[in-house]
Amino acid sequence: MTITDFEVLREIGCVMVDTTCGSVLNVWKRVESYARDGFTSLIHGKYYHEETRATASQAEKYDGGHYFIVRNIEEAGLVCDFLEGRMSADALMERFAHAASPNFDPARDLQRIGVANQTTMLARESLAIGELVGRSMAKARGEEYARANFRTFDTICSATQERQDAVVELLREPLDVMVVIGGYNSSNTMSLAALCSESVRTYHVEDAYDIDPAAGTIRHRPLGEKAETVSSGWIKPTGPVRIGVTAGASTPNNKIGEAIGRIFANRGIDPKTIG
C-alpha cells in the first residue's frame, strides 16, 4: 500500500499489522533515504504495479521528494537521452507523465539520481540500468559530479535472485522445452519466463491443470501477450526430450509437483511412480 493508503486506514481506526516483505522494506528505506538526501528515485519497475506504487510513495515522505519509473533499459535510455541533451524535458514528460511524481521537472529533479527497483524485476536489467544511467550522468556532467550525485544499489528480492540464478544454470543444459509455473500477473514469474525465452522454447502456465495430458495440449500465455493460447504437440510424442521446470517465488511446491506429474503423464507415465 502507498503511504496515503496507510494514513487513510489509520484515520478511520483500522488496526494495522504490517506484513510487508523484508526485501521490499529494504527498497522502501532506500527510496526514503534518497528523498531525505535530495535525490530523485529512478525506479526500475511497472508504474501500475502495487509494489512499485508503494515504493514510489516513500519518496513523498519528504518535501520535494520525487520519483521517476522506468519499465526497462530502453526507457532508461530515454532518461539518458535527456541527461546528455538529446531529448527535451517536454518530450520526456510527454512519454512519462504517468510514471513520475506530481509536478516533476526533469531539469530540476534529475540533477541527483538514486536507482532502486521493484524487487521482482529481472536482476541483470536492474543492474544494467544503474550502470547505464551512472555512465550517462558522468558523460554529461563529469565523473566527479556523478560520484557525488548518483547512487545505485541492488535491491532485488533474494528469492527472486535465487530463482533467476538457478534458471541461468539450468539453461546451460541442452533443453528442448522450458515450463514456467506461476501467475500471469506475477512479475518475478514473468521475469523468469523472459529469461528462459531467450534460450529455449518456453511455456508460461498459471496452474498445473493448464497442462492437459489427455489432449496433449498446454494452455499458456506467450511472452508479451495479454491473452492465453493453447498449443498442441508441445512435447514430441516419442524419443528423448529434455524439459526444464521453474516457478515463481510464491508458487506452492505442491503446484509445482502437480505440474511435473502432468508433464510425465504426457508420455503415459503414472505420476505416482515418480520417485
C-alpha positions as CSV (number, residue, x, y, z in Angstrom):
1,M,0.0,0.0,0.0
2,T,1.1,3.6,-0.5
3,I,1.8,6.0,2.3
4,T,-1.6,7.6,1.7
5,D,-3.4,4.3,1.9
6,F,-1.8,3.7,5.3
7,E,-2.8,7.1,6.6
8,V,-6.5,6.7,5.4
9,L,-6.8,3.4,7.2
10,R,-5.3,4.7,10.4
11,E,-7.6,7.7,10.3
12,I,-10.7,5.5,10.2
13,G,-9.5,3.4,13.1
14,C,-8.2,0.3,11.4
15,V,-5.7,-1.8,13.4
16,M,-2.6,-2.1,11.1
17,V,-0.4,-5.2,11.1
18,D,2.4,-4.7,8.7
19,T,3.4,-7.9,7.0
20,T,5.5,-6.3,4.2
21,C,8.3,-8.5,2.8
22,G,11.7,-7.6,4.3
23,S,13.2,-7.3,0.8
24,V,10.5,-4.7,-0.1
25,L,11.1,-2.8,3.2
26,N,14.8,-2.5,2.3
27,V,13.8,-0.8,-1.0
28,W,11.4,1.5,0.8
29,K,14.1,2.5,3.2
30,R,16.4,3.1,0.3
31,V,13.9,5.3,-1.5
32,E,13.1,7.2,1.7
33,S,16.8,7.9,2.2
34,Y,17.2,9.2,-1.3
35,A,14.3,11.6,-0.7
36,R,15.8,12.7,2.6
37,D,19.2,13.4,1.0
38,G,17.6,15.3,-2.0
39,F,17.9,12.5,-4.6
40,T,15.2,11.6,-7.1
41,S,14.4,7.9,-7.1
42,L,14.7,6.3,-10.5
43,I,12.7,3.1,-10.0
44,H,13.0,0.1,-12.3
45,G,9.5,-1.3,-12.2
46,K,6.0,-1.2,-13.6
47,Y,4.3,2.1,-12.8
48,Y,0.9,0.4,-12.3
49,H,2.2,-2.4,-10.0
50,E,1.2,-2.3,-6.4
51,E,4.7,-2.8,-5.1
52,T,6.2,0.0,-7.3
53,R,3.4,2.4,-6.4
54,A,4.0,1.7,-2.7
55,T,7.8,2.1,-3.2
56,A,7.4,5.4,-5.1
57,S,5.2,6.8,-2.4
58,Q,8.1,6.5,0.1
59,A,9.7,9.5,-1.7
60,E,6.8,11.6,-0.8
61,K,7.6,11.4,2.9
62,Y,9.8,14.4,2.5
63,D,9.0,17.8,1.0
64,G,10.5,17.9,-2.5
65,G,10.9,14.2,-2.8
66,H,10.4,12.8,-6.3
67,Y,10.4,9.6,-8.2
68,F,10.6,8.5,-11.9
69,I,9.7,5.0,-13.0
70,V,11.2,3.2,-16.0
71,R,9.9,-0.2,-17.2
72,N,13.1,-1.4,-18.9
73,I,16.5,-0.5,-20.1
74,E,15.0,1.1,-23.3
75,E,13.0,3.5,-21.2
76,A,16.1,4.2,-19.0
77,G,17.9,5.1,-22.2
78,L,15.4,7.9,-22.7
79,V,16.4,9.3,-19.4
80,C,20.0,9.2,-20.6
81,D,18.9,11.0,-23.8
82,F,17.7,13.8,-21.6
83,L,20.7,13.9,-19.4
84,E,23.0,14.1,-22.4
85,G,20.9,16.7,-24.2
86,R,19.4,14.5,-26.9
87,M,15.8,14.8,-25.6
88,S,13.9,17.8,-24.3
89,A,12.3,18.0,-20.9
90,D,8.9,18.3,-22.6
91,A,9.4,15.3,-24.8
92,L,10.5,13.2,-21.8
93,M,7.5,14.2,-19.7
94,E,5.1,13.6,-22.6
95,R,6.3,10.0,-22.5
96,F,6.5,9.6,-18.7
97,A,3.8,11.8,-17.3
98,H,2.0,8.7,-15.9
99,A,5.2,7.4,-14.3
100,A,6.6,10.4,-12.5
101,S,5.8,12.2,-9.2
102,P,3.5,15.2,-9.4
103,N,4.9,18.4,-10.8
104,F,8.1,16.6,-11.9
105,D,10.6,18.9,-13.6
106,P,13.4,16.9,-15.3
107,A,15.8,19.9,-15.4
108,R,15.4,20.3,-11.6
109,D,14.7,16.7,-10.5
110,L,17.2,14.8,-12.5
111,Q,20.2,16.6,-11.1
112,R,20.6,14.0,-8.4
113,I,19.5,10.4,-9.0
114,G,19.3,7.3,-6.9
115,V,18.4,4.0,-8.6
116,A,16.0,1.5,-6.9
117,N,13.8,-1.3,-8.3
118,Q,10.7,-3.3,-7.9
119,T,12.1,-6.4,-6.1
120,T,10.8,-8.9,-8.7
121,M,12.2,-7.4,-11.8
122,L,15.0,-9.1,-13.9
123,A,18.1,-8.6,-11.7
124,R,20.6,-8.2,-14.5
125,E,18.4,-5.5,-16.1
126,S,18.2,-3.5,-12.9
127,L,22.0,-3.6,-12.6
128,A,22.4,-2.6,-16.3
129,I,20.0,0.3,-15.8
130,G,22.1,1.5,-12.9
131,E,25.3,1.3,-14.9
132,L,23.8,2.9,-17.9
133,V,22.4,5.9,-16.0
134,G,25.6,6.3,-14.0
135,R,27.7,6.4,-17.1
136,S,25.3,8.9,-18.7
137,M,25.5,11.3,-15.8
138,A,29.3,11.1,-15.8
139,K,29.4,11.7,-19.5
140,A,27.1,14.7,-19.3
141,R,28.4,16.3,-16.1
142,G,31.7,14.7,-15.3
143,E,33.0,11.8,-13.2
144,E,33.3,13.9,-10.0
145,Y,29.8,15.2,-10.3
146,A,28.4,11.7,-10.9
147,R,30.3,10.3,-7.8
148,A,28.6,12.9,-5.6
149,N,25.1,12.9,-7.2
150,F,24.4,9.3,-8.4
151,R,23.7,6.3,-6.2
152,T,22.6,2.7,-7.1
153,F,22.1,-0.4,-5.0
154,D,21.0,-3.9,-5.9
155,T,17.7,-4.5,-4.0
156,I,16.3,-7.5,-5.9
157,C,14.5,-9.9,-3.6
158,S,16.7,-12.8,-2.5
159,A,14.1,-15.4,-3.5
160,T,13.8,-13.8,-6.9
161,Q,17.5,-13.7,-7.3
162,E,17.9,-17.3,-6.3
163,R,15.4,-18.5,-9.0
164,Q,17.0,-16.3,-11.7
165,D,20.4,-17.7,-10.8
166,A,19.1,-21.3,-10.9
167,V,17.5,-20.7,-14.3
168,V,20.7,-19.4,-15.7
169,E,22.4,-22.6,-14.6
170,L,19.6,-24.8,-15.9
171,L,19.7,-23.1,-19.3
172,R,23.3,-24.2,-19.7
173,E,21.9,-27.6,-20.3
174,P,20.6,-28.6,-23.8
175,L,16.9,-28.2,-23.2
176,D,14.1,-28.8,-25.7
177,V,11.3,-27.0,-23.7
178,M,11.1,-24.9,-20.6
179,V,7.9,-24.7,-18.4
180,V,7.5,-21.7,-16.1
181,I,4.8,-22.1,-13.4
182,G,3.2,-19.1,-11.8
183,G,0.7,-16.3,-12.0
184,Y,0.4,-14.3,-15.2
185,N,0.5,-11.1,-13.2
186,S,3.5,-12.2,-11.1
187,S,6.4,-10.0,-12.0
188,N,9.0,-12.4,-10.8
189,T,7.4,-15.3,-12.8
190,M,7.3,-13.1,-15.9
191,S,11.0,-12.3,-15.4
192,L,11.7,-16.0,-15.3
193,A,9.7,-16.6,-18.5
194,A,11.6,-13.7,-20.2
195,L,14.9,-15.1,-19.2
196,C,14.0,-18.6,-20.4
197,S,12.6,-17.4,-23.7
198,E,16.0,-16.0,-24.7
199,S,17.4,-19.5,-25.0
200,V,14.7,-22.1,-25.4
201,R,11.0,-22.6,-26.3
202,T,9.2,-21.5,-23.2
203,Y,5.6,-22.0,-21.9
204,H,4.4,-19.9,-19.0
205,V,1.5,-21.7,-17.3
206,E,-0.6,-20.4,-14.4
207,D,-1.6,-23.7,-13.0
208,A,-0.7,-27.4,-13.3
209,Y,-4.1,-28.0,-14.9
210,D,-3.1,-25.9,-17.9
211,I,-1.2,-29.0,-18.9
212,D,-3.7,-31.5,-20.4
213,P,-2.0,-34.9,-20.9
214,A,-5.2,-36.5,-22.4
215,A,-5.4,-33.9,-25.2
216,G,-1.6,-33.4,-25.5
217,T,-2.1,-29.6,-25.1
218,I,-0.8,-26.8,-22.9
219,R,-2.6,-23.6,-22.2
220,H,-0.2,-20.8,-21.7
221,R,0.4,-17.1,-22.2
222,P,3.2,-16.2,-24.6
223,L,5.7,-13.6,-23.5
224,G,4.5,-10.1,-24.1
225,E,0.9,-11.2,-24.9
226,K,-2.2,-10.4,-22.9
227,A,-4.2,-13.5,-23.8
228,E,-3.7,-17.2,-23.3
229,T,-3.3,-19.6,-26.1
230,V,-3.5,-23.4,-26.4
231,S,-0.6,-25.2,-28.1
232,S,-0.7,-28.9,-29.2
233,G,2.3,-31.0,-29.9
234,W,4.4,-29.1,-27.4
235,I,6.2,-32.2,-26.4
236,K,7.3,-34.6,-29.2
237,P,5.4,-37.8,-28.9
238,T,8.4,-40.2,-28.9
239,G,12.1,-40.2,-28.3
240,P,14.2,-38.4,-25.7
241,V,13.1,-35.0,-24.6
242,R,14.7,-32.6,-22.1
243,I,12.3,-30.4,-20.2
244,G,13.3,-27.7,-17.7
245,V,10.8,-26.5,-15.0
246,T,10.9,-23.4,-12.8
247,A,8.3,-21.5,-10.9
248,G,7.7,-18.1,-9.4
249,A,8.7,-17.4,-5.8
250,S,5.1,-17.6,-4.5
251,T,4.1,-20.7,-6.4
252,P,3.4,-23.5,-3.8
253,N,5.5,-26.6,-4.0
254,N,2.5,-28.9,-4.4
255,K,1.5,-27.0,-7.5
256,I,5.0,-27.5,-9.0
257,G,4.8,-31.2,-8.2
258,E,1.4,-31.4,-9.8
259,A,2.7,-29.8,-13.0
260,I,5.7,-32.1,-13.1
261,G,3.3,-35.1,-12.7
262,R,1.2,-33.9,-15.6
263,I,4.2,-33.4,-17.8
264,F,5.2,-37.0,-17.2
265,A,1.7,-38.1,-17.9
266,N,2.1,-36.7,-21.5
267,R,4.3,-39.8,-22.1
268,G,1.9,-42.1,-20.3
269,I,4.0,-42.2,-17.1
270,D,1.9,-42.5,-14.0
271,P,2.9,-39.6,-11.7
272,K,2.5,-41.9,-8.7
273,T,5.5,-44.0,-9.9
274,I,7.8,-40.9,-10.0
275,G,10.2,-41.2,-7.1
